[in-house]
Amino acid sequence: MVATTSPTDLYRHSLRLLLDKNIPAWVDLWAEHGVMEFPFAPPGWPERLEGRDAIAAYVRDYPDHIDLHDFPDLRIHQTTAPGTIVVEMRGVGRMVETGDPFDMTYIAVVAVQGGRFTSYRDYWNPQSVQASGLDFAGSGVR
């Protein structure tokens, strides 16, 4: 992506990369010092990842745990803050290990500068994954 890419276009592109399981390309969308935060992270799970390397380590094995099929109900809201969007969506697919369905609702506040993610606050519901008995805290995936 180039520096003139809008936050909305960058975000849509990032979802396509996740569906394609192209984690290295997804990580490349991040600024070197980007920050990913999980305000509702349960105890023992990361609340904040600082830098592209930390984010890469966190998502590296994601496709080994969750096989994403679609992001239905995607709504991207523009804000008055330059380069910042608010995203509402669902991620659906299956849990690789068990074959159980995966269906998670997300709200994210995403900031983009220079065509790269600089901040991503992911407001997901950890009870959804914990209810299934899965613990991704050790693997860095949720």
C-alpha positions as CSV (number, residue, x, y, z in Angstrom):
1,M,0.0,0.0,0.0
2,V,1.2,3.5,-0.6
3,A,1.2,6.6,1.6
4,T,-1.9,8.0,-0.2
5,T,-4.0,4.9,0.7
6,S,-7.1,5.9,2.7
7,P,-7.6,4.3,6.1
8,T,-10.7,2.6,4.8
9,D,-8.9,1.2,1.8
10,L,-6.0,0.0,3.9
11,Y,-8.3,-1.6,6.4
12,R,-10.3,-3.4,3.7
13,H,-7.0,-4.6,2.2
14,S,-5.9,-5.9,5.6
15,L,-9.0,-8.0,5.9
16,R,-8.4,-9.6,2.5
17,L,-4.8,-10.5,3.6
18,L,-6.2,-12.1,6.8
19,L,-8.7,-14.2,4.7
20,D,-5.8,-15.2,2.4
21,K,-3.8,-16.1,5.5
22,N,-1.0,-13.8,4.4
23,I,0.2,-12.8,7.8
24,P,3.6,-11.4,6.6
25,A,1.8,-9.0,4.2
26,W,-0.6,-8.1,6.9
27,V,2.2,-7.3,9.3
28,D,3.9,-5.2,6.5
29,L,0.9,-2.8,6.7
30,W,2.1,-1.7,10.1
31,A,4.3,1.3,10.9
32,E,7.5,0.2,12.6
33,H,6.4,1.7,15.9
34,G,2.7,0.9,15.6
35,V,0.8,-0.1,18.7
36,M,-2.0,-2.7,19.0
37,E,-4.1,-2.6,22.2
38,F,-6.7,-4.9,23.7
39,P,-8.6,-2.9,26.3
40,F,-10.7,-6.0,27.3
41,A,-7.9,-8.5,27.5
42,P,-8.4,-11.0,30.2
43,P,-5.7,-11.7,32.8
44,G,-2.6,-13.3,31.3
45,W,-3.4,-12.0,27.8
46,P,-1.5,-9.1,26.3
47,E,-3.1,-5.7,26.7
48,R,-0.6,-3.8,24.5
49,L,1.8,-4.7,21.8
50,E,4.4,-2.1,20.8
51,G,6.2,-2.2,17.5
52,R,5.8,-4.2,14.3
53,D,8.0,-7.0,15.6
54,A,5.8,-7.6,18.7
55,I,2.6,-7.5,16.5
56,A,4.2,-10.0,14.1
57,A,5.1,-12.4,16.9
58,Y,1.5,-12.1,18.2
59,V,-0.3,-12.9,14.9
60,R,2.3,-15.3,13.4
61,D,0.4,-18.5,14.1
62,Y,-3.1,-17.1,13.9
63,P,-4.1,-19.2,10.9
64,D,-3.0,-22.3,12.7
65,H,-5.8,-21.7,15.3
66,I,-8.5,-19.8,13.5
67,D,-9.5,-20.4,9.9
68,L,-11.3,-17.1,9.0
69,H,-13.9,-17.4,6.2
70,D,-15.5,-13.9,6.1
71,F,-15.9,-10.6,7.7
72,P,-19.7,-9.9,7.3
73,D,-21.4,-6.9,8.7
74,L,-18.4,-4.7,8.0
75,R,-19.1,-1.0,8.8
76,I,-16.4,1.6,8.7
77,H,-17.1,5.0,10.2
78,Q,-15.1,8.1,9.5
79,T,-14.2,10.3,12.4
80,T,-13.2,13.9,12.8
81,A,-9.6,12.8,13.7
82,P,-7.4,12.8,10.6
83,G,-6.5,9.2,9.6
84,T,-8.7,7.6,12.2
85,I,-11.7,5.2,11.6
86,V,-14.0,3.2,13.8
87,V,-14.7,-0.3,12.5
88,E,-17.6,-2.6,13.4
89,M,-17.5,-6.2,12.0
90,R,-17.8,-9.9,12.6
91,G,-15.1,-12.4,11.9
92,V,-16.5,-15.8,11.1
93,G,-14.8,-19.2,10.3
94,R,-13.9,-22.2,12.3
95,M,-11.5,-23.2,15.1
96,V,-8.8,-25.3,13.4
97,E,-8.1,-27.7,16.3
98,T,-11.8,-28.6,17.0
99,G,-13.6,-27.6,13.8
100,D,-16.1,-25.6,16.0
101,P,-17.5,-22.4,14.5
102,F,-15.8,-19.1,15.2
103,D,-18.0,-16.0,15.3
104,M,-16.6,-12.9,16.9
105,T,-17.9,-9.4,16.9
106,Y,-15.3,-6.6,16.9
107,I,-15.2,-2.9,17.3
108,A,-11.8,-1.3,16.5
109,V,-10.5,2.2,16.6
110,V,-7.8,2.4,13.9
111,A,-5.3,5.1,13.1
112,V,-3.3,5.3,9.9
113,Q,-0.4,7.6,9.0
114,G,1.7,7.4,5.9
115,G,-0.3,4.5,4.5
116,R,0.4,2.3,7.6
117,F,-1.4,1.3,10.7
118,T,0.0,3.3,13.7
119,S,-2.6,2.4,16.3
120,Y,-5.2,-0.3,16.6
121,R,-7.5,-0.6,19.6
122,D,-9.3,-3.9,19.4
123,Y,-12.5,-4.0,21.5
124,W,-13.3,-7.7,21.3
125,N,-15.2,-9.9,23.7
126,P,-12.8,-12.4,25.4
127,Q,-15.7,-14.3,26.9
128,S,-16.6,-15.6,23.4
129,V,-13.3,-17.5,23.1
130,Q,-13.0,-18.4,26.7
131,A,-16.5,-20.0,26.7
132,S,-15.3,-22.5,24.1
133,G,-12.5,-23.5,26.6
134,L,-9.7,-22.4,24.3
135,D,-6.8,-20.5,25.7
136,F,-4.7,-18.6,23.2
137,A,-2.8,-16.6,25.8
138,G,0.3,-18.8,25.4
139,S,0.2,-18.9,21.7
140,G,-0.4,-15.2,21.3
141,V,-3.6,-15.7,19.4
142,R,-7.2,-14.8,20.2
